[in-house]
């Protein structure tokens, strides 16, 4: 395996390496864009890297793979002494998905989530637009989809079924 | 229940046993979307169970981790409420159980999110978001079946009548617990009242109130469930894959 010039020059920071890991279940978006990468810290004396992540859902089965992928990405970038910590507070919210991440989801045919309503506010349900044709004429088929974080929808205009990342 | 250990154990056992029961529907639900929904809800419950049992193990300080607590205790050592161990019955019974459990867990986790124990507060804040989806889903089916055909109405009412007595145990007062379950009853009653009314169902009279789960005295159904859940772990101690 040949390392890229940037890696050989040792310029890939631990932060960049961890941030480049893609979500194993939604492979178009990185864990950084998804908002589950909470911190990357380097101990100034030992050089040990501590990466902090948080799950989307408590039972997310992808967490073990994500931890392994982070360690592998860090090792490739030369950071061999690394630890991945998992925290649950504050709880992940779809509001943490970056603008770039939302655009990538939509481009991959996954309708991004709406903003999470603040506590006490009566939620106004906005139409979910079809990521294929842009039509607001869509309907929910099932509020639980192919992964814990997605619901299954269908477009009434173009008849395409699509995934929708649930606001959480 | 009284201290944080017993409390975390009871809540963790509720979630674990509920997850195991819901998983029995996998590949058997009435439609594909429902199959996926029930498996997803089971996964959420399992996620909460892992956090709660891991924490219970730390509080106990006897070296038991989540696996030791899940797989190496017998039925008399489990602290789940009887409601979650009841057999799935028909789809209406499963929905009645799902709805009542979520109507209890949502205010429970919400109250937990504000309690003084930091770990329990973090778990509550995380799990309540998922519970809100479970409650939506259960309520949707209770309404659809209750206000559906004559036959679906009959079966949903029968399911509510069958499961209702087991809800009382969830709210047994315990002032020493991080959240006193008795304080959750008004929120539960309000949710149940409005959903049953919309579903054209009658709320049963409260009378018989079986209990015992929180002290380890269970129905005959739990031991069978545990036997299936634990057999692999006990046959191959420490196995990894």
Interface residues (C-beta under 8 A of the other chain):
Chain A: X55 X57 X58 X59 X60 X61 X87 X88 X89 X90 X91 X92 X141 X142 X143 X144 X145 X146 X148 X152 X166 X168
Chain B: X33 X34 X36 X37 X39 X40 X41 X43 X44 X45 X46 X47 X48 X50 X51 X118 X121 X122 X123 X125 X126 X127 X129 X130 X133 X136 X137
